Amino acid sequence: MNLTEISPAIALSPLDGRYRRQTHPLVEFLSEPALNRERMRVEVEWMILLANGYKGNGNRPLVTGVHPLTDVEKRFLRDIPEGFDEAAIARHAAHEAVTHHDVKAVEYSIDDALEAARSALPEGSQLPRLTTLVHFACTSEDINNLSTARCVRNAVENVWLPKVQAIVDELDEKAHLYRARPMLSLTHGQPATPTTLGKELAVYVHRLDRQLRRVRAQEYLGKLNGATGTFGAHMAAVPQVDWIDVSRVFVTERMGLTWNPLTTQIESHDWQAELYGAISHVNRILHNLAVDVWMYISRGVFAQEAVKGATGSSTMPHKINPIRFENAEANLELSCAMLDSLSATLVESRWQRDLTDSTTQRNIGSAMGYSVLAMDNLDAGLRSIHPNEAVMDRELDDNWEVLGEPIQTAMRAAELAGRTGMEHPYEQVKELMRGRAISQEDVERFIDSLDFDDETAERLRRLTPASYTGCADKLVDFDRQ
């Protein structure tokens, strides 16, 4: 059988197929029906403002011949998008099949609802005759830019941010739990000054918190100013109205967005580029985290909890593969690639309008979906690991040479204080330790051979790779600052 003939339809994208369970919350905000529902909300709120005015004009109708809508009529209009169910989606699709224009199909769908108002509302309601008021003086992009901004904002605030915050909170909890758990550092892949596991996790909390503040402070811009941003049709039809002020009020107070007064036919999408750049940055920090944890698992620093019934390898039963971190890594790369493309494409438009942004913006859901999918796996992965303290202790005890740093630094201080035999401290320690396996006895013997004062000598003798962590545990308290 041809797979395209199977019903219900088989998903082409894994986001809507294999991974639908993880990504389906985005359907509520970034799917095509979600966008059309939001378009309807914008259209009906515009009708209500035109009919009822606003405080700045004394709450009088903006268009002659239209009476203020009653509460019943306003409720009827607002129920149109809220009732955008499977049947309504099908009716919209039927209109679009004829118009080949999605926003015009929205307009006709609202017209259908207004026609139905003849029997649904009290006799004498003006709604059935107000089809002319639908989309009044608007270009499609007046509706699209506002709808898209509201869809994206809702997806970020209701789905994406909570997913990231869950990861940050998990990292923060582990950072404080393991704040004093010493571990060997590797710089350039080589043994280096020890740190604590908590401090290393706190670094990620601090990095992510900074970027999330940027995302939460993001402006979502909107415009409503006609075919080329001049209010030409508005002024030609109803010149006595202050349409610039009407636009400001509608965008800010009714749509809850930041008003953009200067545009071409489209809102310039700069806010989208800013937002997607910030989300990409968060993705890349999470990518760094996923790779780091993967390598800690490979090194044995982290152990994974086995999932009952799960298969690690088809031929090697002993394995617990770090697949959640690998999945996160790959999907974060896909998300970044799409977000970067969106950022680059959306900020350009030929003269006053071209349609490159229209098809591009239909992929916002996919770009966000890969990020959400990655975070779902990363969060589950982080909850399934714990430090392997035996391995961590063994690594520290096998690398006493890392104490070369504090010893040579103490030698520098002693030389400055006038102690003899401390010349060229770096070179002395390098001669002893570089490229050699060093034991505790070697370290103690070297300390004893130097002319340290008794207090310094004793302090250095007490140092071990496990205790040489400086202020790492205290630094964890700065992770949310």
JOLIN-V415931 format. One record per helix or strand of 2 or more residues. SS is the DSSP state (~ for helix, > for strand). FROM is the first residue (numbers start at 1). LEN is the number of residues. Records with the same first field share a line. If there is no record, write none. Layout:
SS->FROM-LEN ; FROM-LEN
This chain:
~->3-3 ; 20-11 ; 32-21 ; 55-3 ; 71-12 ; 86-14 ; 102-19 ; 127-7 ; 140-38 ; 197-20 ; 232-6 ; 243-12 ; 270-30 ; 323-24 ; 356-6 ; 364-20 ; 389-9 ; 400-17 ; 425-9 ; 440-9 ; 454-9 ; 472-7
>->182-6 ; 190-7 ; 221-2 ; 258-2 ; 302-3 ; 385-3
